[in-house]
Amino acid sequence: MVERIIKVLKEHLGNYVSGETLAKISGITRAGIWKQINQLREMGYEISSSPRKGYCLTKTPELNPFEILEGLKTKRFGREIHFQPETDSTNRWAKRLAVEGAVEGGLCLAESQTQGRGRLGRSWFSTPGKGLCFSLVLRPKINPSELAGMTILTAVSMAQAIYNVTKIQVQVKWPNDLVFDGRKLAGILAEVNGEADMINYLIIGLGLNVNQRAEEFPDELKPLVASLQMIKGSDLSRRMILQEFLRIFEINYDRLPNGSLLEIVAYAKKNSATLGKTVRINQGYHRTLSGEAVDLDDDGSLWLKEPSGSMIRVYAGEIIQNTEEE
Ligand code: BTN
């Protein structure tokens, strides 16, 4: 019902529509319309009202389920959108929904998080209204050993979406960050629930810096991060980036059962911020590997040449130092 009201207000953007007209179109009383209008205001729509003229839509929110669904070119991903202006963590929220049986492709989206989480116990900083913070509920029919490929698939899908919308070519920092000139633009937190041979659900959370200005980041992050706005010099549409990401992610994800990550890996290699560099990789529990990042294998794992000259295959980890090779 609220959809119908938005539709009519949008058709008359900037002009007043009488309460009576809205009541007729949606089949509810004028008092009911007042309630719906207030609900829309809570969702971020800016609507002026005048006792004689009715209601006038002056601004539509950028990240709102109705707005995202309009023009979304997917069959399953993002078709069920859970949106809150603020939540603790979209990953935590998505997990709760997954436990309750949420369908694959369900999206949890928030303007800001009070406890945004990163990998290795870090936190994720988000500026309300400026970045993208979301999590997807997935139920992939893959073996748990193939999970590493899922984060690369996510990173590459977002890199492709960013390019299509903004023409900015970002690099993939293995296995799951996006960077530009060495500065972090996006991070991915994948959390899985299942057994040794079966995945129950997988939550993929992604945080992307879109419209933050340099001064909006905390001092300790300033030298390390960037936003798309800082690169482009103008604001970008978070909605378009999210819609395009969901479209590309769905295509890439649906190719997985056919057994191939090859195109994804090829993209990650071509636009890699890691290959050819001397790296140190933190694998948790005080386990660190170091060497030269030589190549990515077809499943997305990293071939590392250790100082001894031996080659090892690394499936997961966090690059904590990424220096140019001399
Ligand atoms: C990292 O770089 O360490 C991963 C950062 C992941 C942040 C995103 S923001 C949306 C989702 N919800 C969270 O609490 N974390 C992820």
Boltz pocket constraint, residues with backbone or C-beta under 6 A from the ligand:
constraints:
  - pocket:
      binder: B
      contacts: [[A, 88], [A, 89], [A, 90], [A, 91], [A, 92], [A, 113], [A, 115], [A, 116], [A, 117], [A, 118], [A, 119], [A, 120], [A, 122], [A, 124], [A, 132], [A, 133], [A, 134], [A, 135], [A, 176], [A, 177], [A, 186], [A, 187], [A, 188], [A, 189], [A, 205], [A, 206], [A, 207], [A, 208]]
      max_distance: 6.0
